[in-house]
Amino acid sequence: MANKDEAIEVEGIVKEALPNTMFRVELQNKHIILAHLSGKMRKHYIRIVPGDSVKIELSPYDLNRGRIIFRER
């Protein structure tokens, strides 16, 4: 499993909300990935809606899936 410091951080815009706190996110380079909400954001009930700008952590092993770690205001 990748360490936290190996993760790639990118920014994108949420395009679609899917079941089980999954989201389809369009990155700044126009790639579409599947991302889930981080545990800390779930714990604090931070809501994500389509159109939100978010920061995502990508694993270097699978660049099509990520974890939403921050929602921009």
N, C-alpha and C positions, 0 to 999 in steps of 0.2 A: 504494500500500500504506500502511496506517495506521502511524503511529509508535507506539513502545511507550508514550509518555505519553498517546496518544489512546485506548488500550485501556481497556475498562470491566472492573473487577475485581468479581466476585461470588463468593458461597460457595454450595456445594450438597453433596448427598450422592449418591455413586455408586450407581445402581440396577442396572446391568447392564454386564458386561464383554463387549465385542465383539472380533472379530479385528483385527489390526494396531494394537494399543494404542489402540483407540477405546473410548469409554465413553459410556453413556447416563446423564446426570446430572440430578437434580431440583434445581432452584434453590430458594432460600428462598421465592420467590413462587409456587411450585408449577409453574413452566414446566419442560418437559423439553427438554434440548438434547443435542447430540452433541459430545463433546469428545475431543481426542487428547492424548497425553502429550507434554510439552515435551521437547526434545532433552537438556537438562541432567538431567532426571529419568531419561530412558532411559540416558544415559551412566553415571549412578551407580546403576543397577539398583534404583530405588525402585519397589516393587511397590504396585499399587493393587488393592483387592478391593472387591466390592460392600459397601456399608455405610460406607465411608470418607468422612470429611468432607474436602472439597477446596476450594481456591481456584482460580478460573477467570478467565482473561483472555478477554474477548469483543471482537471487532472491531466498531466502530460501524456497519460496512457490512452485516454478516451476524450477526444476534443469535441464530441457531439453531445456530451452531457456535462452539466455543471451544477453548482450550488450557489443560490442567491445569498449573498452575505451582507448586502447593504442596499437600502432604497433611498435614492436621492430625493430631496424635498422639492 
